[in-house]
Amino acid sequence: MTKIEKFYCIGDSITYGARNEYFRNYVHELNHIFKDKNIIFENNSVNGETTSEIMKRYFHIVNTQELNGVIFLGGTNDTKVPIPPSIFKKNIETLIAVSKKMNIQLIIGLIPRIFTGLPNYSKNLGNEYIKKYNLIIKNLCKENNIKMFDLSKLKELYFPDGIHTNNKGCEKIANLVKSEIYKCL
């Protein structure tokens, strides 16, 4: 029997697929893209979580599940608090360290911009924090040779409510992740 590669996609509402007009997410799109390959993707995300909250789940996942890789996308909700960049950095450093210890391929997404000030989100302040968080991700990925995909340049047309992706946005994210997945195999 052929071995199946299993990737967990962990994150917040963007990974979950909140407000997608077809109730899909980029994980659905990845499973479609890789439908003829021995790879499956499982969505393990929760709307509204910060990176600190996601990390709590991550520790449980890596200790109870057999998986080959993790795709991590989180940080938009950190801007609501706002989580200090030093704490955000600790979360990403821990994510990387635990993944390495467990021999798990890790792919991290840069956080997309906020296009509107939905309740609880500040477009201006939020984007200032996102720039700081993305710089932390870039530097840590470079220092630790971690694969990364860039959502920071996605256009507003993929975010109908200014935060969450429509189905075209999910397809775009999946295609960005696809090339990084191939580098893991």
C-alpha positions as a Python dict, from the first residue, in 0.01 Angstrom:
ca = {
    (1, 'M'): (0, 0, 0),
    (2, 'T'): (125, 347, -87),
    (3, 'K'): (205, 578, 199),
    (4, 'I'): (-23, 880, 234),
    (5, 'E'): (136, 1212, 326),
    (6, 'K'): (-83, 1399, 576),
    (7, 'F'): (-70, 1776, 623),
    (8, 'Y'): (-259, 1967, 891),
    (9, 'C'): (-367, 2319, 803),
    (10, 'I'): (-390, 2516, 1125),
    (11, 'G'): (-494, 2873, 1170),
    (12, 'D'): (-785, 3106, 1217),
    (13, 'S'): (-1093, 3202, 1015),
    (14, 'I'): (-902, 3246, 689),
    (15, 'T'): (-796, 2880, 701),
    (16, 'Y'): (-1140, 2780, 832),
    (17, 'G'): (-1306, 2944, 531),
    (18, 'A'): (-1528, 3189, 719),
    (19, 'R'): (-1770, 3378, 497),
    (20, 'N'): (-1675, 3186, 181),
    (21, 'E'): (-1969, 3206, -55),
    (22, 'Y'): (-1950, 2831, -129),
    (23, 'F'): (-1861, 2723, 229),
    (24, 'R'): (-1515, 2616, 112),
    (25, 'N'): (-1162, 2707, 217),
    (26, 'Y'): (-811, 2678, 80),
    (27, 'V'): (-783, 2331, 236),
    (28, 'H'): (-1069, 2211, 11),
    (29, 'E'): (-882, 2357, -283),
    (30, 'L'): (-555, 2184, -183),
    (31, 'N'): (-732, 1849, -158),
    (32, 'H'): (-873, 1909, -506),
    (33, 'I'): (-535, 2010, -651),
    (34, 'F'): (-370, 1698, -503),
    (35, 'K'): (-664, 1462, -567),
    (36, 'D'): (-447, 1233, -782),
    (37, 'K'): (-151, 1235, -540),
    (38, 'N'): (-100, 1048, -213),
    (39, 'I'): (-142, 1363, -7),
    (40, 'I'): (-434, 1472, 208),
    (41, 'F'): (-491, 1795, 393),
    (42, 'E'): (-693, 1827, 712),
    (43, 'N'): (-831, 2157, 830),
    (44, 'N'): (-773, 2217, 1199),
    (45, 'S'): (-857, 2583, 1242),
    (46, 'V'): (-1081, 2790, 1465),
    (47, 'N'): (-1239, 3126, 1386),
    (48, 'G'): (-1114, 3415, 1595),
    (49, 'E'): (-805, 3255, 1746),
    (50, 'T'): (-479, 3437, 1804),
    (51, 'T'): (-143, 3270, 1745),
    (52, 'S'): (-120, 3205, 2121),
    (53, 'E'): (-449, 3013, 2110),
    (54, 'I'): (-353, 2827, 1793),
    (55, 'M'): (-31, 2713, 1962),
    (56, 'K'): (-231, 2553, 2244),
    (57, 'R'): (-403, 2332, 1985),
    (58, 'Y'): (-78, 2272, 1799),
    (59, 'F'): (87, 2107, 2099),
    (60, 'H'): (-206, 1866, 2125),
    (61, 'I'): (-206, 1793, 1750),
    (62, 'V'): (162, 1703, 1728),
    (63, 'N'): (138, 1481, 2035),
    (64, 'T'): (-171, 1288, 1924),
    (65, 'Q'): (-164, 1277, 1543),
    (66, 'E'): (61, 1121, 1284),
    (67, 'L'): (138, 1388, 1031),
    (68, 'N'): (407, 1477, 782),
    (69, 'G'): (353, 1847, 756),
    (70, 'V'): (179, 2155, 888),
    (71, 'I'): (63, 2461, 702),
    (72, 'F'): (31, 2751, 945),
    (73, 'L'): (-158, 3072, 877),
    (74, 'G'): (-244, 3299, 1167),
    (75, 'G'): (-197, 3646, 1307),
    (76, 'T'): (-484, 3859, 1182),
    (77, 'N'): (-665, 3817, 1515),
    (78, 'D'): (-347, 3908, 1702),
    (79, 'T'): (-397, 4262, 1569),
    (80, 'K'): (-726, 4296, 1761),
    (81, 'V'): (-562, 4260, 2104),
    (82, 'P'): (-296, 4367, 1989),
    (83, 'I'): (-47, 4093, 2071),
    (84, 'P'): (299, 4252, 2119),
    (85, 'P'): (545, 4155, 1844),
    (86, 'S'): (771, 3997, 2110),
    (87, 'I'): (492, 3751, 2206),
    (88, 'F'): (405, 3687, 1841),
    (89, 'K'): (773, 3607, 1781),
    (90, 'K'): (778, 3363, 2075),
    (91, 'N'): (476, 3184, 1928),
    (92, 'I'): (638, 3146, 1585),
    (93, 'E'): (973, 3043, 1736),
    (94, 'T'): (796, 2775, 1940),
    (95, 'L'): (600, 2657, 1636),
    (96, 'I'): (925, 2613, 1446),
    (97, 'A'): (1110, 2445, 1735),
    (98, 'V'): (833, 2195, 1808),
    (99, 'S'): (795, 2114, 1438),
    (100, 'K'): (1168, 2046, 1408),
    (101, 'K'): (1170, 1825, 1719),
    (102, 'M'): (880, 1623, 1582),
    (103, 'N'): (1034, 1607, 1232),
    (104, 'I'): (731, 1779, 1080),
    (105, 'Q'): (760, 1975, 756),
    (106, 'L'): (641, 2329, 828),
    (107, 'I'): (511, 2587, 583),
    (108, 'I'): (415, 2930, 719),
    (109, 'G'): (199, 3190, 549),
    (110, 'L'): (259, 3561, 560),
    (111, 'I'): (-52, 3740, 687),
    (112, 'P'): (-270, 3924, 434),
    (113, 'R'): (-352, 4291, 477),
    (114, 'I'): (-672, 4410, 640),
    (115, 'F'): (-881, 4599, 384),
    (116, 'T'): (-1166, 4725, 603),
    (117, 'G'): (-1216, 4808, 965),
    (118, 'L'): (-1469, 4538, 1048),
    (119, 'P'): (-1586, 4540, 1410),
    (120, 'N'): (-1289, 4472, 1638),
    (121, 'Y'): (-1034, 4525, 1357),
    (122, 'S'): (-848, 4846, 1287),
    (123, 'K'): (-739, 4875, 927),
    (124, 'N'): (-457, 5121, 1002),
    (125, 'L'): (-327, 4987, 1333),
    (126, 'G'): (-391, 4628, 1224),
    (127, 'N'): (-182, 4667, 911),
    (128, 'E'): (100, 4824, 1113),
    (129, 'Y'): (105, 4512, 1330),
    (130, 'I'): (76, 4283, 1029),
    (131, 'K'): (389, 4442, 879),
    (132, 'K'): (577, 4375, 1205),
    (133, 'Y'): (443, 4018, 1231),
    (134, 'N'): (528, 3943, 867),
    (135, 'L'): (883, 4069, 916),
    (136, 'I'): (916, 3833, 1213),
    (137, 'I'): (786, 3543, 1002),
    (138, 'K'): (1022, 3624, 713),
    (139, 'N'): (1326, 3649, 937),
    (140, 'L'): (1250, 3331, 1134),
    (141, 'C'): (1174, 3134, 818),
    (142, 'K'): (1501, 3247, 662),
    (143, 'E'): (1703, 3173, 979),
    (144, 'N'): (1547, 2826, 1016),
    (145, 'N'): (1515, 2729, 649),
    (146, 'I'): (1134, 2710, 673),
    (147, 'K'): (915, 2727, 364),
    (148, 'M'): (684, 3025, 339),
    (149, 'F'): (401, 3152, 116),
    (150, 'D'): (321, 3520, 79),
    (151, 'L'): (-36, 3646, 121),
    (152, 'S'): (73, 4001, 202),
    (153, 'K'): (40, 4111, -160),
    (154, 'L'): (-303, 3962, -233),
    (155, 'K'): (-545, 4213, -379),
    (156, 'E'): (-864, 4334, -212),
    (157, 'L'): (-1081, 4155, -470),
    (158, 'Y'): (-1007, 3827, -285),
    (159, 'F'): (-1142, 3968, 45),
    (160, 'P'): (-1509, 4060, 5),
    (161, 'D'): (-1548, 4169, 368),
    (162, 'G'): (-1194, 4304, 395),
    (163, 'I'): (-1064, 4016, 612),
    (164, 'H'): (-1186, 3678, 482),
    (165, 'T'): (-1133, 3525, 140),
    (166, 'N'): (-1390, 3446, -124),
    (167, 'N'): (-1355, 3125, -322),
    (168, 'K'): (-1119, 3286, -575),
    (169, 'G'): (-904, 3389, -278),
    (170, 'C'): (-905, 3031, -147),
    (171, 'E'): (-796, 2906, -489),
    (172, 'K'): (-518, 3167, -497),
    (173, 'I'): (-392, 3064, -151),
    (174, 'A'): (-400, 2695, -246),
    (175, 'N'): (-195, 2762, -557),
    (176, 'L'): (62, 2958, -357),
    (177, 'V'): (87, 2671, -106),
    (178, 'K'): (105, 2408, -382),
    (179, 'S'): (453, 2507, -496),
    (180, 'E'): (581, 2491, -137),
    (181, 'I'): (423, 2146, -89),
    (182, 'Y'): (614, 2014, -388),
    (183, 'K'): (938, 2130, -225),
    (184, 'C'): (853, 1912, 80),
    (185, 'L'): (804, 1591, -115),
}
